[in-house]
Amino acid sequence: MNDIRNIAFIGAGNMTQSIVGGMCKSGYPAESVWVSNPSTDKLDKMKTELGVNTSQDNIAVASQADAIVLAVKPQLMSDVCAHLKEHVENLNDKLIITIAAGIRMTKYHQYLGDDIRIIRVMPNTPSLVGQGMSGLVTESRVEDADRNFVTEAFNGVGETLWVEDEDQLDILGAVAGSGPAYFFEFMDSLAKGAMELGFDPDKARAMVQQTCLGAAQMAKESELTLEQLRQQVTSKGGSTAKGVEVYQQKNLPEISAEAVKAAVRRNQEMAKLF
Ligand SMILES: NC(=O)c1ccc[n+]([C@@H]2O[C@H](COP(=O)([O-])OP(=O)(O)OC[C@H]3O[C@@H](n4cnc5c(N)ncnc54)[C@H](OP(=O)(O)O)[C@@H]3O)[C@@H](O)[C@H]2O)c1
């Protein structure tokens, strides 16, 4: 990364550990990273493994930072922000990045002030293994330098995708955020299909997960559309065509589209809770 800023993570949970791990692996200097958390076990681990600065004091880490990443659970966010607002000077000079699900930018303005620069990021769980798909959104007055800084930071744990507004972030959450669960469900049902026919569970799992990974890698590397890729492995009259026919008869495309819409609706409902 070219743009090195003092960055403070509030909360040292799973996501913070992955993001900071990814940043450090990409060459971000550990001495510019600060992490705070109420209990010390995760802090000690991060200090030992990554060499970052740690503290149990949110105010201490936030005060000396140029960028603050809010990484606590959504239900704690208003209290954490109120504490920062009360004790951290010049909050408007710092870039605020939040990874909490469901809390809209207007809320952060209520919590932290009208003039803060805020970027919302929606990572997903594969970030934990460096294969995340993070959605990002911000307001028009946030400048490219801030956008680029956050893009690079989250590229350390996978790929990033900027969306135009928070409604789109709800859609991204319903596809990329919830998507791993859909794929696990699908993989599980494929494996069970093989097991019903007498396949050993471990072998069924190994077969399914590698096939899934291979298909995703092919989709990534190919210039063909997903539809064309599907056609390519579906010879007329062959066994794959028979399998695909069942999916179409049972209307898998409609089921998937409905699942996405249901998850978007839930994201919108949850946004009203905060
Ligand atoms: N995990 C995901 O896949 C995912 C995806 C998208 C978005 N997110 C969002 O990312 C955020 C963090 O998720 P996570 O999975 O990393 O959660 P997590 O593992 O539960 O981490 C939350 C951390 O916050 C700490 N904490 C609690 N109170 C605090 C306070 N007052 N000040 C500072 N830190 C405090 C907790 O410490 P103690 O354990 O010591 O209490 C814990 O280490 C959430 O808002 C979530 O919505 C997560």
The ligand as an ORCA input file, in Angstrom:
! r2SCAN-3c Opt
* xyz 0 1
  N     -18.000    -11.850     10.747
  C     -18.491    -11.521      9.552
  O     -18.515    -12.310      8.620
  C     -19.012    -10.133      9.292
  C     -19.440     -9.797      8.001
  C     -19.896     -8.499      7.757
  C     -19.901     -7.578      8.775
  N     -19.491     -7.935     10.029
  C     -19.564     -6.930     11.086
  O     -18.291     -6.803     11.682
  C     -18.431     -6.397     13.041
  C     -17.534     -7.273     13.875
  O     -17.891     -8.618     13.622
  P     -16.989     -9.821     14.134
  O     -17.500    -11.038     13.460
  O     -15.557     -9.453     14.063
  O     -17.471     -9.846     15.677
  P     -16.702    -10.397     16.982
  O     -15.763    -11.473     16.600
  O     -17.765    -10.681     17.997
  O     -15.858     -9.121     17.435
  C     -16.367     -8.027     18.103
  C     -15.282     -7.541     19.045
  O     -15.707     -6.317     19.630
  C     -15.187     -6.298     20.964
  N     -15.886     -5.325     21.781
  C     -16.998     -5.479     22.542
  N     -17.302     -4.320     23.148
  C     -16.364     -3.392     22.752
  C     -16.127     -2.037     23.052
  N     -16.949     -1.355     23.850
  N     -15.069     -1.447     22.501
  C     -14.217     -2.126     21.668
  N     -14.403     -3.416     21.349
  C     -15.462     -4.042     21.891
  C     -15.386     -7.722     21.432
  O     -14.540     -7.969     22.541
  P     -14.841     -9.107     23.640
  O     -14.915    -10.400     22.909
  O     -13.706     -8.985     24.543
  O     -16.173     -8.716     24.234
  C     -14.980     -8.517     20.195
  O     -13.600     -8.809     20.209
  C     -19.916     -6.519     13.370
  O     -20.486     -5.240     13.419
  C     -20.503     -7.299     12.216
  O     -21.812     -6.851     11.895
  C     -19.032     -9.180     10.310
*
